[in-house]
Amino acid sequence: MIEDRQFLKIIEQTPLVSIDLIVENSQGEFLLGKRVNPPAQGFWFVPGGRIRKNETIADAFRRISATELGVSLSLPQAQLLGAYDHIYNDNFLAEPGINTHYVVLGYALKLMDTSAIVADDQHSQFRWWSRRDLLAANDVHENTKRYFE
């Protein structure tokens, strides 16, 4: 495991690659979690996470869905929306002067049964949103809104 200061150096020098999960329920609502940690701390955001070194996209998708949602999903269940740049002025340690740049693969998926979904330790709560409401909300992060515009 990489020590925090070493990982901060990586963030300072290179973009990270991650997956975001745009999860829709049977009522046409979308799952957002209220972020506990920077970046995007305090904002509502889609679930997601970093791809690890030597981890395939399919394996990362399965791990991220299990960690973030409590449900292990497979890549064929989702549709790739595209690649997105997420650039934040802060970082996970709140170290001044170091921003965070993610190259994010956004995947949309529709789940008929959402009863097993539970918030992880990176979100204080989960909530289902209509497209209209999340686009109008000031506390939904702009990077999340891009998936729905």
Sequence and secondary structure as in RCSB ss.txt:
>XXXX:A:sequence
MIEDRQFLKIIEQTPLVSIDLIVENSQGEFLLGKRVNPPAQGFWFVPGGRIRKNETIADAFRRISATELGVSLSL
PQAQLLGAYDHIYNDNFLAEPGINTHYVVLGYALKLMDTSAIVADDQHSQFRWWSRRDLLAANDVHENTKRYFE
>XXXX:A:secstr
   HHHHHHHHHHS EEEEEEEEE TTS EEEEEE SSSSTTSEE  EEE  TT  HHHHHHHHHHHHHSS   G
GGSEEEEEEEEEESS TT  TT  EEEEEEEEEEE S  TT    TTEEEEEEE HHHHHH TTB HHHHTTT 
